[in-house]
């Protein structure tokens, strides 16, 4: 019979890679609500600063809770904030345009603004139901990812 060490050496890699998006003990994903205009702009700005929103919020929370040695996180310049706001405004317009062209699973409208109410009482609104917005966002992200991969492949050639 084989020794356990031989079985482990054959059937298990020497170093098991970390599983992505798995929080460590005492650390879990938490749901916070933010307005899209603030969150998407801050996400853009922190990425341009070489970080991501999560460490920024962790630093802020540590400072807020008066943890020893905690300091306020670095803030973006006004120019970067203006750039982030402009990027989000343009992206939001593209998402809205795409969402208006997708059939709504909530109210059944083929194109255009969603309807509110039931039966004969349905009337148009100035809103778009969230499933359409989510689908439009995913489609645009998928297209952008495909274009980035195409440009990376052509750069390698």
Buried (B, 14 or more C-beta within 10 A) or exposed (E): EEEEEEEEEEEEEEEEEEEEEEEEEEEEEEEEEEEEEEBBBBBBBBEBBEBEBEEBBEBBEBBEEEEEEBEEBEEBEEEBBEBBBEBBEEBBEEBEEBBBEBEBEEBEBEEEBBBBEEEEEBEEBEEBBEBBBEBBBEBBEEEEEEEEEEEEEEEEE
